[in-house]
Amino acid sequence: MQGQKAAVRLIGIPLATVLAINTTWAVTVSGPSPFAGCTVGGPGTNYVNAEVEPWLAVNPANPGNLIGVWQQDRWSNGGAHGLVAGFSFNAGQNWGETPLPFSACAAGTPAALQYERASDPWVSIGPDGTAYAVSISFNQSNNNNAVGAAVSRDGGRTWGNVSVLIANNEPTTQFFNDKESVTANPIRPGTAYAVWDRLELPNGNPYANMHTAAYRGPSYFAKTVNGGQSWSPPKIIVNVPSRQQTIGNQIVVNSQNGTLYDFFNLISPPFNITANKVAFIKSTDDGATWTKPQVIADLRTAGVTDPRDRNVLLRTGDIIPEPAIDPTTGHLYVVWQDSRFSSGHFDEIALSSSTDGGNTWSTPIRVNTPTGRAAFNPSIRVNSVGTVAVTYYDFRDLQTGNSSLLTGIWITKSSNGAQSFGGDEQRVAGPFDMKTAPNAEGLFVGDYQGLDVTGRTFLPFFVQTNSGNLSNRTDVFFAPPSP
């Protein structure tokens, strides 16, 4: 696991040359599963050594320190054995890893939560170097579930201050907390915000993946102002009526004036192509009060399948919008999967932006290079000079007569405020065979992938398959700096 392992070894070739010729070059981050001997969490198929759904944060107090998190040993029917944190102190050249204290499989970790599974890993680092990680922790044997949080003050090596932000355990089994995220305030040391949705039914157990089956699903918010030693009681910040819910809540912070923006998918009937809406709320008083939801655009996902066989399903972030904010200007951007550019036939990557604090939004544009095939799982960041970067997967590498579902990962940039993309698109990784991915209600590498930025440099953090290797289906990779 230690050391630099290139997906394609090109010893002695300068990095700039590698990027210029669009050749895959990535550092392997994840190693053998620390949970391989864990027997907790069944029934279901467990894919030992399968890592999915990574997220990355750069330490603003030490930009050479990177912390990434991911699901370890994905289950076929939800969640994973646990979550793992990877850490680097040399800008991603070498990585260590440690279990996060969010599941019973992390029994050797101090104060680990005793839930059978964990999911939805997220990490964010404050200006003082304090790192915050969060989890959805839950049982398969019943509907006990919680949002957990932990803190690292040594660059990701160890994690403490384990907290439960909300728990819904028996007998309150009609609630399921889902899709949490955490954002450290970039200008207030010790302050961070967690948001999530909580699905509820009048009685019985909601099924977390059938979002339209929930009776309702408001957004919840909690914050810490003392570096994760304690968190405020959770409160509703988007209160929806029956048969409405949010999902994919993520906060970005305007460094200039402290305004918080929470982006999410607002799901409302009728449950058709227009049921999903990219929406947001904002707070100008550090989360004390919030505006009503403002809709940006329809999220017209058609889902993702093998272009040659629609019975081969992928599970992607098709209902999860991804936001970003320009740290200098406060301009807002959001990307999502959308089929509007293909007349509803397949998903591509849509983007809308706002230059006036969210009062108005641009007409959605297509970000990805059009290939006549799906593009999915976008991530977005803005660097210190206003360049916008988006990473995504697509199927342009598919070959006639080859049964493999060849998939690539790409990064595309805009230097004109996201008015256009594609002038300097580069391959990040691949092609690899998506059919090797674990099957979790569809071939699955995660609902999201990591991307962060330091200065002008974008840092992709992602999962790809080890094509054909059924004992080590996926790994987490880090792409060296892309200037």
SEKE-518078 format. One record per residue (C-alpha): residue number from 1; x, y, z. Coordinates in steps of 0.2 Angstrom, whole numbers, plus 5000, padded with zeros to 4 digits. Each point is the difference from the previous one (the first is absolute). Layout:
BEGIN
NODE|NUM|X|Y|Z
...
***
This chain:
BEGIN
NODE|1|5000|5000|5000
NODE|2|5014|5012|5004
NODE|3|5010|5008|4986
NODE|4|4994|5005|4983
NODE|5|4992|4988|4989
NODE|6|4996|5006|4982
NODE|7|4985|4993|4991
NODE|8|5011|5000|4985
NODE|9|5019|5001|5005
NODE|10|5010|5013|4990
NODE|11|5016|5001|5009
NODE|12|5010|5015|4997
NODE|13|4987|5009|4990
NODE|14|4997|5018|5007
NODE|15|4983|5002|5007
NODE|16|4996|5015|4988
NODE|17|5004|4988|4985
NODE|18|4988|4987|5007
NODE|19|4986|5012|5002
NODE|20|5003|5007|4983
NODE|21|4998|4984|4992
NODE|22|4984|4995|5010
NODE|23|5008|4985|5007
NODE|24|4993|4992|5016
NODE|25|5011|5004|5015
NODE|26|4994|4997|5018
NODE|27|5006|4996|5017
NODE|28|4991|4985|5009
NODE|29|4994|5006|5017
NODE|30|4990|4985|5007
NODE|31|5008|4984|5006
NODE|32|4993|4983|5006
NODE|33|4984|5002|5010
NODE|34|5003|5003|5019
NODE|35|4983|4992|5002
NODE|36|5003|4984|4991
NODE|37|4997|4989|5015
NODE|38|4984|5009|5006
NODE|39|4984|4989|5000
NODE|40|4988|5013|5005
NODE|41|4987|5008|4989
NODE|42|4991|4986|4990
NODE|43|4990|4994|4991
NODE|44|5005|5005|4983
NODE|45|5015|4998|4988
NODE|46|5016|5009|5007
NODE|47|5013|5005|4988
NODE|48|5016|4999|5011
NODE|49|5014|5012|4993
NODE|50|4987|5010|4990
NODE|51|5002|5018|5004
NODE|52|4987|5013|4994
NODE|53|4994|5017|5002
NODE|54|5015|5011|5004
NODE|55|5002|5018|5006
NODE|56|5015|5011|5002
NODE|57|5005|5015|5010
NODE|58|5016|5010|4999
NODE|59|5007|5007|5017
NODE|60|5000|5019|4998
NODE|61|5012|5001|5014
NODE|62|5012|4988|4991
NODE|63|4996|4998|4982
NODE|64|5011|4984|4999
NODE|65|4989|4991|5012
NODE|66|4985|4992|4991
NODE|67|4986|4990|5008
NODE|68|4989|4988|4990
NODE|69|4986|4989|5006
NODE|70|4990|4986|4992
NODE|71|4989|4985|5003
NODE|72|5009|4984|5003
NODE|73|4993|4983|4996
NODE|74|4984|5005|4991
NODE|75|4984|4990|5003
NODE|76|4988|4996|4986
NODE|77|4985|5006|5010
NODE|78|5007|5016|5008
NODE|79|5015|5007|5008
NODE|80|5016|4992|5004
NODE|81|5010|4991|5014
NODE|82|5006|5017|5005
NODE|83|5009|5016|4994
NODE|84|5018|5003|4998
NODE|85|5011|5016|5000
NODE|86|5015|5002|4989
NODE|87|5013|5013|5004
NODE|88|5015|5007|4992
NODE|89|5013|5013|5005
NODE|90|5010|5002|4984
NODE|91|4986|5006|4989
NODE|92|4993|4983|4995
NODE|93|5016|4991|4995
NODE|94|4998|4987|5014
NODE|95|4985|4996|5011
NODE|96|4997|4991|5016
NODE|97|4982|4995|5006
NODE|98|4990|4997|5016
NODE|99|4983|4994|5004
NODE|100|4987|5013|5005
NODE|101|4990|4997|5016
NODE|102|4983|4999|4992
NODE|103|4996|4981|5000
NODE|104|5002|4984|5010
NODE|105|5013|4994|4988
NODE|106|5011|5014|5006
NODE|107|5000|4991|5017
NODE|108|5018|5004|5004
NODE|109|4998|5019|4997
NODE|110|4996|5009|5016
NODE|111|4982|5005|5003
NODE|112|4994|4992|4984
NODE|113|4981|5001|4997
NODE|114|4993|4982|5001
NODE|115|4989|5000|4985
NODE|116|5001|4986|4988
NODE|117|5004|5010|4984
NODE|118|5005|5018|4995
NODE|119|4998|5010|4984
NODE|120|5002|5018|4992
NODE|121|5017|5004|5005
NODE|122|5005|5019|5001
NODE|123|5014|5010|5006
NODE|124|5004|5019|5001
NODE|125|5015|5009|5008
NODE|126|4999|5017|5009
NODE|127|5013|5014|4999
NODE|128|5008|4994|5016
NODE|129|5003|4983|4992
NODE|130|4986|4991|5010
NODE|131|4992|4987|4989
NODE|132|4982|4995|5002
NODE|133|4993|4983|4994
NODE|134|4982|4995|5000
NODE|135|4990|4984|4996
NODE|136|4983|4992|4999
NODE|137|5002|4985|5012
NODE|138|4986|4987|5000
NODE|139|4994|4982|5003
NODE|140|4995|4987|4987
NODE|141|4991|4990|5014
NODE|142|4988|5014|5004
NODE|143|4998|5018|4996
NODE|144|5012|5007|5013
NODE|145|5009|5015|4992
NODE|146|5010|5015|5004
NODE|147|5011|5015|4993
NODE|148|5017|4998|5008
NODE|149|5014|5013|5000
NODE|150|5019|4999|5005
NODE|151|5015|5012|5000
NODE|152|5018|4998|4996
NODE|153|5013|5013|5006
NODE|154|5015|4990|4993
NODE|155|4997|5001|4981
NODE|156|4989|4984|5000
NODE|157|5011|4988|5009
NODE|158|4988|4998|5015
NODE|159|4982|5005|5003
NODE|160|4991|5005|5016
NODE|161|4986|5010|5007
NODE|162|4988|4987|4993
NODE|163|4983|5008|5001
NODE|164|4982|4994|4995
NODE|165|4991|5015|4992
NODE|166|4984|4991|4999
NODE|167|4994|4982|5004
NODE|168|4984|4992|4996
NODE|169|5000|4983|5008
NODE|170|4987|4988|5005
NODE|171|4986|5003|5004
NODE|172|5000|5015|4988
NODE|173|5003|4990|4985
NODE|174|4990|5011|4987
NODE|175|5014|5012|4998
NODE|176|5016|4997|4989
NODE|177|5014|5013|5000
NODE|178|5008|5001|4983
NODE|179|5013|5009|4989
NODE|180|5009|5010|5012
NODE|181|5015|5012|4996
NODE|182|5011|5011|5011
NODE|183|5008|5017|4995
NODE|184|5013|5009|5011
NODE|185|4998|5019|5000
NODE|186|5015|5006|4990
NODE|187|5003|5016|5010
NODE|188|4994|4995|5018
NODE|189|5011|4987|5008
NODE|190|4991|4988|5010
NODE|191|4983|5002|4991
NODE|192|4993|4987|4988
NODE|193|4982|4995|4994
NODE|194|4992|4984|4997
NODE|195|4984|4997|4990
NODE|196|4990|4985|4995
NODE|197|4982|4995|4996
NODE|198|4989|4989|5011
NODE|199|4988|4989|4992
NODE|200|4984|4996|5009
NODE|201|4984|4989|4998
NODE|202|4984|5001|5010
NODE|203|5006|4983|5007
NODE|204|5011|4986|4994
NODE|205|5018|5001|4993
NODE|206|5004|5011|4986
NODE|207|5011|4993|4987
NODE|208|5014|5012|4998
NODE|209|5003|4998|4981
NODE|210|4981|5002|4995
NODE|211|5000|5018|5003
NODE|212|4983|5003|4993
NODE|213|4993|4987|5012
NODE|214|5003|5011|5015
NODE|215|4985|5009|5008
NODE|216|5012|5015|5001
NODE|217|5018|5004|5002
NODE|218|5005|5017|5007
NODE|219|5018|5007|5001
NODE|220|5009|5000|5017
NODE|221|5015|5011|5006
NODE|222|5012|4999|5014
NODE|223|5016|5010|5003
NODE|224|5015|5001|5011
NODE|225|5009|5015|5006
NODE|226|5013|4992|5011
NODE|227|5009|4989|4987
NODE|228|4988|4985|5002
NODE|229|5001|4998|5018
NODE|230|4981|5002|5000
NODE|231|4986|5004|4987
NODE|232|4984|5009|5001
NODE|233|4984|4991|5001
NODE|234|4994|4995|4983
NODE|235|4986|5012|4992
NODE|236|4990|5000|4985
NODE|237|5005|5013|4987
NODE|238|4990|4994|4985
NODE|239|4983|4995|5006
NODE|240|4990|4991|4987
NODE|241|4982|4994|4999
NODE|242|4995|4982|4997
NODE|243|5006|4991|4985
NODE|244|5015|5012|4998
NODE|245|5018|4998|5006
NODE|246|5017|5006|4997
NODE|247|5016|4990|4997
NODE|248|5018|5005|4997
NODE|249|5002|5015|5011
NODE|250|5017|5008|4999
NODE|251|5005|5017|5007
NODE|252|5012|5012|4992
NODE|253|5006|5016|5009
NODE|254|5003|5017|4993
NODE|255|5017|5005|5007
NODE|256|4997|5018|4997
NODE|257|4984|5003|5010
NODE|258|4997|4983|5010
NODE|259|4984|4996|4990
NODE|260|4996|4981|5001
NODE|261|4992|4992|4985
NODE|262|4992|4982|5002
NODE|263|4997|4992|4983
NODE|264|4989|4984|4998
NODE|265|4988|4991|4989
NODE|266|4982|5005|5004
NODE|267|4989|4985|4995
NODE|268|4981|5003|4998
NODE|269|4985|4992|4991
NODE|270|4996|4996|4987
NODE|271|5014|4987|5000
NODE|272|5005|5002|4981
NODE|273|5015|5007|4991
NODE|274|4997|5017|5008
NODE|275|4998|4993|5018
NODE|276|5018|5005|5005
NODE|277|5005|5018|5002
NODE|278|5017|5008|5003
NODE|279|4997|5012|5014
NODE|280|5008|5009|5014
NODE|281|4998|5010|5016
NODE|282|5011|5013|5008
NODE|283|5004|5007|5017
NODE|284|5008|5017|5004
NODE|285|5001|4997|5019
NODE|286|5011|4984|5000
NODE|287|4986|4988|4999
NODE|288|4988|5008|5013
NODE|289|4987|5003|4987
NODE|290|4998|4995|4982
NODE|291|4990|5006|4984
NODE|292|4987|4990|4992
NODE|293|5006|4988|4986
NODE|294|5003|5008|4983
NODE|295|5000|4988|4985
NODE|296|5014|5002|4988
NODE|297|4995|4988|4986
NODE|298|4992|4983|4997
NODE|299|5011|4985|5003
NODE|300|4995|4989|4986
NODE|301|5009|4984|5002
NODE|302|4997|4985|4990
NODE|303|5011|4989|5010
NODE|304|5016|4991|4993
NODE|305|5001|4983|4991
NODE|306|5011|4991|4989
NODE|307|4997|5009|4983
NODE|308|5000|4983|4991
NODE|309|4988|4991|5013
NODE|310|4988|5010|5011
NODE|311|4998|4985|5011
NODE|312|5018|5003|5007
NODE|313|4996|5014|5013
NODE|314|5013|5012|5008
NODE|315|4996|5008|5017
NODE|316|5007|5018|4999
NODE|317|4997|5017|5008
NODE|318|4986|5003|4988
NODE|319|4990|5009|5013
NODE|320|5014|5009|5009
NODE|321|5005|5018|4994
NODE|322|5018|5005|5004
NODE|323|5003|5019|5004
NODE|324|5016|5011|5001
NODE|325|5004|5018|5004
NODE|326|5014|5011|4994
NODE|327|5010|5004|5015
NODE|328|5004|5018|4994
NODE|329|4984|5006|4991
NODE|330|4987|4990|5009
NODE|331|4993|4994|4983
NODE|332|4990|4984|5002
NODE|333|5000|4985|4989
NODE|334|4990|4983|5000
NODE|335|5001|4985|4989
NODE|336|4989|4985|4998
NODE|337|4995|4985|4989
NODE|338|4987|5005|4987
NODE|339|4992|4993|4984
NODE|340|4994|5016|4993
NODE|341|5014|5001|4987
NODE|342|4996|4983|4993
NODE|343|4981|5002|4999
NODE|344|4998|4989|5016
NODE|345|5010|4985|4993
NODE|346|5016|5000|5012
NODE|347|5008|5011|5013
NODE|348|5013|5013|4997
NODE|349|5007|5013|5012
NODE|350|4991|5017|5002
NODE|351|5006|5015|5008
NODE|352|4992|5017|5006
NODE|353|5008|5014|5008
NODE|354|4996|5016|5010
NODE|355|5010|5016|5001
NODE|356|4988|5009|5012
NODE|357|4999|4989|5015
NODE|358|4987|4989|4994
NODE|359|4987|5013|4995
NODE|360|5001|4994|4982
NODE|361|5007|4985|4991
NODE|362|5006|4997|4982
NODE|363|4992|4988|4988
NODE|364|5007|4983|5002
NODE|365|5014|4995|4988
NODE|366|5008|4984|4996
NODE|367|5018|4998|5008
NODE|368|5005|4983|4993
NODE|369|5007|4996|4982
NODE|370|4985|4993|4991
NODE|371|5003|4982|4995
NODE|372|4983|4994|4997
NODE|373|5001|4990|5016
NODE|374|4997|5003|5019
NODE|375|5011|5011|5011
NODE|376|4998|4999|5019
NODE|377|5006|5003|5017
NODE|378|5006|5018|4998
NODE|379|5011|5009|5013
NODE|380|5004|5019|4999
NODE|381|5012|5012|5008
NODE|382|5006|5018|4997
NODE|383|5018|5005|5002
NODE|384|5009|5016|5006
NODE|385|4999|5008|4983
NODE|386|4982|4996|4996
NODE|387|5003|4985|4989
NODE|388|4985|4988|5002
NODE|389|5004|4981|4998
NODE|390|4988|4985|4999
NODE|391|5005|4982|5000
NODE|392|4988|4986|4994
NODE|393|4999|4983|4994
NODE|394|4994|4995|4982
NODE|395|5000|4986|4987
NODE|396|5009|5007|4985
NODE|397|5013|4986|5001
NODE|398|4987|4986|4996
NODE|399|5006|4989|4986
NODE|400|4990|4990|4987
NODE|401|5001|4982|5004
NODE|402|5007|5002|5017
NODE|403|4988|4995|5014
NODE|404|5009|5010|5013
NODE|405|4991|5016|5006
NODE|406|5015|5011|4997
NODE|407|4999|5015|5011
NODE|408|5012|5016|5001
NODE|409|5001|5014|5012
NODE|410|5003|5018|4993
NODE|411|5003|5017|5006
NODE|412|4995|5016|4990
NODE|413|5002|5018|5005
NODE|414|4993|5017|4996
NODE|415|5009|5016|5002
NODE|416|4986|5011|4995
NODE|417|4988|4998|5015
NODE|418|4993|4984|4994
NODE|419|4993|5007|4984
NODE|420|5008|4986|4990
NODE|421|5011|4984|5004
NODE|422|5011|4988|4990
NODE|423|5014|5010|4994
NODE|424|5013|4991|5011
NODE|425|4991|4983|5004
NODE|426|5012|4987|5007
NODE|427|4998|4982|5004
NODE|428|5002|4996|5019
NODE|429|4999|4981|4999
NODE|430|4994|4985|4990
NODE|431|4994|4992|4990
NODE|432|4995|4987|5013
NODE|433|4986|4987|5000
NODE|434|4985|5006|5010
NODE|435|4993|4983|5000
NODE|436|5013|4995|5013
NODE|437|4992|5013|5012
NODE|438|4990|4993|5015
NODE|439|4981|4998|4996
NODE|440|4990|5010|5013
NODE|441|4983|5002|4991
NODE|442|5011|5004|4985
NODE|443|5018|5000|4996
NODE|444|5007|5012|5013
NODE|445|5016|5011|5003
NODE|446|4990|5013|5010
NODE|447|4987|5013|5000
NODE|448|5014|5013|4999
NODE|449|5019|5001|4998
NODE|450|5013|5012|5007
NODE|451|5008|5016|4993
NODE|452|5008|5013|5010
NODE|453|5012|5015|4996
NODE|454|5015|5008|5007
NODE|455|5005|5017|4992
NODE|456|4998|4997|4982
NODE|457|5002|4982|5001
NODE|458|4985|4987|4998
NODE|459|5002|4984|5009
NODE|460|4988|4985|4994
NODE|461|4997|4986|5012
NODE|462|4990|4986|4993
NODE|463|4996|4981|4999
NODE|464|5003|4990|4985
NODE|465|4999|4981|4998
NODE|466|5014|4988|4999
NODE|467|4993|4992|4984
NODE|468|4996|4982|5002
NODE|469|5007|4998|5018
NODE|470|4985|4993|5010
NODE|471|5010|4999|5016
NODE|472|5005|5019|4999
NODE|473|4987|5008|4989
NODE|474|5004|5018|5003
NODE|475|5013|5011|5008
NODE|476|5000|5019|5004
NODE|477|5012|5010|4990
NODE|478|5008|5018|5000
NODE|479|5005|5009|4985
NODE|480|5016|5010|5001
NODE|481|4998|5019|4998
NODE|482|4991|5006|4985
NODE|483|5005|5018|4997
***
